[in-house]
Amino acid sequence: MHSLEVGDGDVNKEFMNLQDRVTTAISDKLTALGYEGTHIEERVHLAMNAVQSFAHESVYDVHDYLDYKVMKGAVKKMVVSLFI
């Protein structure tokens, strides 16, 4: 999607709308579950970007010198730290 959104305004618009809907849905769910932190949308968006970046890296940009199990654990810790 990312590569298509650069050259196609319609794809870009749809992708941005999808990100907005997912960010809002997750933020609303966390609030409904009792999360009371500040700037929840920003935290959710950062978490989504971290997970997306890891997914892209581990599928498309595999590097022999990286331990993806270690990286996955680091992403988990980073995402959790956004919400504690």
VMD Tcl script that builds the backbone (N, CA, C; Angstrom):
set m [mol new atoms 252]
animate dup $m
set s [atomselect $m all]
$s set {name element resname resid chain x y z} {
  {N N MET 1 A 0.815 -1.189 0.000}
  {CA C MET 1 A 0.000 0.000 0.000}
  {C C MET 1 A 0.863 1.259 0.000}
  {N N HIS 2 A 1.927 1.235 0.806}
  {CA C HIS 2 A 2.749 2.443 0.898}
  {C C HIS 2 A 3.365 2.818 -0.445}
  {N N SER 3 A 3.836 1.831 -1.170}
  {CA C SER 3 A 4.457 2.157 -2.454}
  {C C SER 3 A 3.423 2.682 -3.445}
  {N N LEU 4 A 2.198 2.194 -3.375}
  {CA C LEU 4 A 1.143 2.667 -4.266}
  {C C LEU 4 A 0.648 4.058 -3.888}
  {N N GLU 5 A 0.651 4.361 -2.590}
  {CA C GLU 5 A 0.076 5.638 -2.167}
  {C C GLU 5 A 0.909 6.834 -2.615}
  {N N VAL 6 A 2.186 6.644 -2.845}
  {CA C VAL 6 A 3.046 7.748 -3.257}
  {C C VAL 6 A 2.634 8.287 -4.626}
  {N N GLY 7 A 2.308 7.393 -5.540}
  {CA C GLY 7 A 2.006 7.833 -6.892}
  {C C GLY 7 A 0.531 7.900 -7.234}
  {N N ASP 8 A -0.320 7.541 -6.287}
  {CA C ASP 8 A -1.746 7.502 -6.589}
  {C C ASP 8 A -2.517 8.213 -5.481}
  {N N GLY 9 A -3.057 9.364 -5.799}
  {CA C GLY 9 A -3.769 10.170 -4.808}
  {C C GLY 9 A -4.961 9.460 -4.206}
  {N N ASP 10 A -5.678 8.666 -5.012}
  {CA C ASP 10 A -6.834 7.935 -4.492}
  {C C ASP 10 A -6.412 6.872 -3.487}
  {N N VAL 11 A -5.337 6.157 -3.793}
  {CA C VAL 11 A -4.823 5.146 -2.869}
  {C C VAL 11 A -4.343 5.828 -1.594}
  {N N ASN 12 A -3.661 6.959 -1.743}
  {CA C ASN 12 A -3.186 7.706 -0.578}
  {C C ASN 12 A -4.359 8.096 0.311}
  {N N LYS 13 A -5.414 8.625 -0.286}
  {CA C LYS 13 A -6.581 9.055 0.483}
  {C C LYS 13 A -7.215 7.877 1.214}
  {N N GLU 14 A -7.377 6.763 0.539}
  {CA C GLU 14 A -7.966 5.578 1.168}
  {C C GLU 14 A -7.086 5.043 2.294}
  {N N PHE 15 A -5.783 5.029 2.055}
  {CA C PHE 15 A -4.860 4.535 3.078}
  {C C PHE 15 A -4.894 5.437 4.309}
  {N N MET 16 A -4.916 6.740 4.111}
  {CA C MET 16 A -4.983 7.683 5.227}
  {C C MET 16 A -6.304 7.519 5.975}
  {N N ASN 17 A -7.400 7.338 5.246}
  {CA C ASN 17 A -8.699 7.104 5.887}
  {C C ASN 17 A -8.692 5.819 6.709}
  {N N LEU 18 A -8.068 4.782 6.181}
  {CA C LEU 18 A -7.961 3.524 6.916}
  {C C LEU 18 A -7.159 3.717 8.195}
  {N N GLN 19 A -6.015 4.397 8.094}
  {CA C GLN 19 A -5.208 4.663 9.293}
  {C C GLN 19 A -6.013 5.451 10.317}
  {N N ASP 20 A -6.754 6.438 9.866}
  {CA C ASP 20 A -7.574 7.244 10.777}
  {C C ASP 20 A -8.628 6.389 11.475}
  {N N ARG 21 A -9.300 5.540 10.706}
  {CA C ARG 21 A -10.350 4.692 11.289}
  {C C ARG 21 A -9.785 3.699 12.297}
  {N N VAL 22 A -8.650 3.101 11.966}
  {CA C VAL 22 A -8.040 2.130 12.872}
  {C C VAL 22 A -7.545 2.826 14.142}
  {N N THR 23 A -6.883 3.977 13.978}
  {CA C THR 23 A -6.400 4.728 15.142}
  {C C THR 23 A -7.559 5.101 16.055}
  {N N THR 24 A -8.630 5.598 15.484}
  {CA C THR 24 A -9.803 6.001 16.270}
  {C C THR 24 A -10.448 4.798 16.951}
  {N N ALA 25 A -10.593 3.707 16.225}
  {CA C ALA 25 A -11.233 2.511 16.798}
  {C C ALA 25 A -10.430 1.957 17.966}
  {N N ILE 26 A -9.121 1.875 17.813}
  {CA C ILE 26 A -8.283 1.359 18.899}
  {C C ILE 26 A -8.294 2.325 20.077}
  {N N SER 27 A -8.198 3.615 19.804}
  {CA C SER 27 A -8.235 4.618 20.871}
  {C C SER 27 A -9.548 4.552 21.634}
  {N N ASP 28 A -10.646 4.456 20.914}
  {CA C ASP 28 A -11.965 4.362 21.551}
  {C C ASP 28 A -12.081 3.099 22.398}
  {N N LYS 29 A -11.569 1.993 21.888}
  {CA C LYS 29 A -11.636 0.725 22.631}
  {C C LYS 29 A -10.805 0.803 23.909}
  {N N LEU 30 A -9.613 1.355 23.814}
  {CA C LEU 30 A -8.771 1.500 25.009}
  {C C LEU 30 A -9.452 2.390 26.041}
  {N N THR 31 A -10.056 3.474 25.601}
  {CA C THR 31 A -10.777 4.363 26.507}
  {C C THR 31 A -11.945 3.624 27.153}
  {N N ALA 32 A -12.687 2.853 26.358}
  {CA C ALA 32 A -13.820 2.088 26.883}
  {C C ALA 32 A -13.368 1.046 27.906}
  {N N LEU 33 A -12.144 0.557 27.743}
  {CA C LEU 33 A -11.601 -0.437 28.676}
  {C C LEU 33 A -10.980 0.206 29.921}
  {N N GLY 34 A -10.995 1.547 29.961}
  {CA C GLY 34 A -10.530 2.236 31.158}
  {C C GLY 34 A -9.172 2.899 31.062}
  {N N TYR 35 A -8.549 2.878 29.898}
  {CA C TYR 35 A -7.260 3.559 29.754}
  {C C TYR 35 A -7.481 5.058 29.899}
  {N N GLU 36 A -6.674 5.684 30.771}
  {CA C GLU 36 A -6.864 7.105 31.056}
  {C C GLU 36 A -5.647 7.959 30.711}
  {N N GLY 37 A -4.741 7.440 29.926}
  {CA C GLY 37 A -3.546 8.191 29.565}
  {C C GLY 37 A -3.863 9.373 28.656}
  {N N THR 38 A -2.918 10.274 28.565}
  {CA C THR 38 A -3.086 11.443 27.708}
  {C C THR 38 A -2.610 11.124 26.290}
  {N N HIS 39 A -3.075 11.900 25.354}
  {CA C HIS 39 A -2.648 11.806 23.947}
  {C C HIS 39 A -2.754 10.378 23.413}
  {N N ILE 40 A -3.886 9.764 23.637}
  {CA C ILE 40 A -4.063 8.363 23.267}
  {C C ILE 40 A -3.932 8.139 21.764}
  {N N GLU 41 A -4.482 9.035 20.958}
  {CA C GLU 41 A -4.400 8.842 19.505}
  {C C GLU 41 A -2.950 8.848 19.030}
  {N N GLU 42 A -2.148 9.729 19.595}
  {CA C GLU 42 A -0.732 9.784 19.210}
  {C C GLU 42 A -0.014 8.506 19.621}
  {N N ARG 43 A -0.315 8.020 20.807}
  {CA C ARG 43 A 0.316 6.780 21.279}
  {C C ARG 43 A -0.088 5.594 20.409}
  {N N VAL 44 A -1.364 5.518 20.084}
  {CA C VAL 44 A -1.851 4.434 19.229}
  {C C VAL 44 A -1.195 4.513 17.851}
  {N N HIS 45 A -1.122 5.708 17.306}
  {CA C HIS 45 A -0.527 5.867 15.976}
  {C C HIS 45 A 0.951 5.467 15.983}
  {N N LEU 46 A 1.683 5.852 17.014}
  {CA C LEU 46 A 3.088 5.435 17.135}
  {C C LEU 46 A 3.206 3.922 17.255}
  {N N ALA 47 A 2.328 3.321 18.049}
  {CA C ALA 47 A 2.351 1.869 18.203}
  {C C ALA 47 A 2.081 1.178 16.868}
  {N N MET 48 A 1.094 1.676 16.139}
  {CA C MET 48 A 0.788 1.100 14.828}
  {C C MET 48 A 1.983 1.215 13.884}
  {N N ASN 49 A 2.653 2.351 13.904}
  {CA C ASN 49 A 3.819 2.537 13.033}
  {C C ASN 49 A 4.954 1.603 13.412}
  {N N ALA 50 A 5.162 1.388 14.705}
  {CA C ALA 50 A 6.228 0.478 15.145}
  {C C ALA 50 A 5.947 -0.950 14.680}
  {N N VAL 51 A 4.712 -1.394 14.848}
  {CA C VAL 51 A 4.336 -2.743 14.428}
  {C C VAL 51 A 4.436 -2.879 12.909}
  {N N GLN 52 A 3.963 -1.875 12.195}
  {CA C GLN 52 A 4.028 -1.901 10.732}
  {C C GLN 52 A 5.478 -1.923 10.245}
  {N N SER 53 A 6.317 -1.132 10.867}
  {CA C SER 53 A 7.720 -1.093 10.479}
  {C C SER 53 A 8.394 -2.441 10.720}
  {N N PHE 54 A 8.110 -3.046 11.873}
  {CA C PHE 54 A 8.676 -4.370 12.159}
  {C C PHE 54 A 8.178 -5.399 11.148}
  {N N ALA 55 A 6.886 -5.366 10.856}
  {CA C ALA 55 A 6.322 -6.324 9.901}
  {C C ALA 55 A 6.996 -6.181 8.536}
  {N N HIS 56 A 7.132 -4.937 8.082}
  {CA C HIS 56 A 7.779 -4.696 6.795}
  {C C HIS 56 A 9.225 -5.194 6.820}
  {N N GLU 57 A 9.933 -4.838 7.865}
  {CA C GLU 57 A 11.343 -5.222 7.992}
  {C C GLU 57 A 11.509 -6.736 7.997}
  {N N SER 58 A 10.668 -7.429 8.760}
  {CA C SER 58 A 10.847 -8.874 8.906}
  {C C SER 58 A 10.378 -9.665 7.685}
  {N N VAL 59 A 9.564 -9.054 6.831}
  {CA C VAL 59 A 9.080 -9.749 5.640}
  {C C VAL 59 A 9.878 -9.373 4.395}
  {N N TYR 60 A 10.145 -8.076 4.217}
  {CA C TYR 60 A 10.746 -7.611 2.971}
  {C C TYR 60 A 12.224 -7.271 3.061}
  {N N ASP 61 A 12.678 -6.774 4.184}
  {CA C ASP 61 A 14.051 -6.287 4.290}
  {C C ASP 61 A 14.889 -7.143 5.229}
  {N N VAL 62 A 14.794 -8.433 5.085}
  {CA C VAL 62 A 15.468 -9.343 6.006}
  {C C VAL 62 A 16.986 -9.168 5.911}
  {N N HIS 63 A 17.587 -8.923 7.072}
  {CA C HIS 63 A 19.044 -8.771 7.171}
  {C C HIS 63 A 19.600 -9.921 7.997}
  {N N ASP 64 A 20.655 -10.529 7.509}
  {CA C ASP 64 A 21.247 -11.681 8.193}
  {C C ASP 64 A 21.771 -11.341 9.582}
  {N N TYR 65 A 22.189 -10.112 9.801}
  {CA C TYR 65 A 22.792 -9.737 11.074}
  {C C TYR 65 A 21.772 -9.362 12.148}
  {N N LEU 66 A 20.492 -9.330 11.805}
  {CA C LEU 66 A 19.456 -8.978 12.779}
  {C C LEU 66 A 18.757 -10.228 13.304}
  {N N ASP 67 A 18.513 -10.242 14.594}
  {CA C ASP 67 A 17.753 -11.315 15.235}
  {C C ASP 67 A 16.315 -10.815 15.365}
  {N N TYR 68 A 15.440 -11.326 14.527}
  {CA C TYR 68 A 14.072 -10.810 14.466}
  {C C TYR 68 A 13.242 -11.190 15.691}
  {N N LYS 69 A 13.632 -12.254 16.397}
  {CA C LYS 69 A 12.958 -12.556 17.661}
  {C C LYS 69 A 13.286 -11.486 18.695}
  {N N VAL 70 A 14.523 -11.058 18.728}
  {CA C VAL 70 A 14.927 -9.981 19.634}
  {C C VAL 70 A 14.217 -8.686 19.246}
  {N N MET 71 A 14.174 -8.402 17.950}
  {CA C MET 71 A 13.518 -7.189 17.480}
  {C C MET 71 A 12.030 -7.209 17.821}
  {N N LYS 72 A 11.384 -8.353 17.646}
  {CA C LYS 72 A 9.957 -8.478 17.974}
  {C C LYS 72 A 9.738 -8.190 19.459}
  {N N GLY 73 A 10.603 -8.718 20.308}
  {CA C GLY 73 A 10.495 -8.453 21.743}
  {C C GLY 73 A 10.669 -6.977 22.056}
  {N N ALA 74 A 11.590 -6.324 21.363}
  {CA C ALA 74 A 11.818 -4.891 21.575}
  {C C ALA 74 A 10.604 -4.071 21.144}
  {N N VAL 75 A 9.989 -4.470 20.039}
  {CA C VAL 75 A 8.786 -3.764 19.574}
  {C C VAL 75 A 7.664 -3.943 20.591}
  {N N LYS 76 A 7.489 -5.154 21.109}
  {CA C LYS 76 A 6.468 -5.395 22.123}
  {C C LYS 76 A 6.688 -4.492 23.338}
  {N N LYS 77 A 7.923 -4.447 23.825}
  {CA C LYS 77 A 8.232 -3.604 24.984}
  {C C LYS 77 A 7.974 -2.131 24.683}
  {N N MET 78 A 8.343 -1.700 23.498}
  {CA C MET 78 A 8.149 -0.300 23.114}
  {C C MET 78 A 6.656 0.045 23.074}
  {N N VAL 79 A 5.863 -0.842 22.480}
  {CA C VAL 79 A 4.429 -0.585 22.389}
  {C C VAL 79 A 3.812 -0.556 23.785}
  {N N VAL 80 A 4.149 -1.505 24.620}
  {CA C VAL 80 A 3.610 -1.541 25.983}
  {C C VAL 80 A 4.012 -0.265 26.736}
  {N N SER 81 A 5.262 0.171 26.552}
  {CA C SER 81 A 5.734 1.361 27.285}
  {C C SER 81 A 4.960 2.620 26.902}
  {N N LEU 82 A 4.369 2.635 25.723}
  {CA C LEU 82 A 3.569 3.791 25.303}
  {C C LEU 82 A 2.300 3.948 26.135}
  {N N PHE 83 A 1.875 2.848 26.767}
  {CA C PHE 83 A 0.575 2.847 27.435}
  {C C PHE 83 A 0.653 2.612 28.946}
  {N N ILE 84 A 1.852 2.646 29.501}
  {CA C ILE 84 A 1.947 2.491 30.966}
  {C C ILE 84 A 2.283 3.806 31.637}
}
mol reanalyze $m
mol bondsrecalc $m
mol representation Tube
mol addrep $m
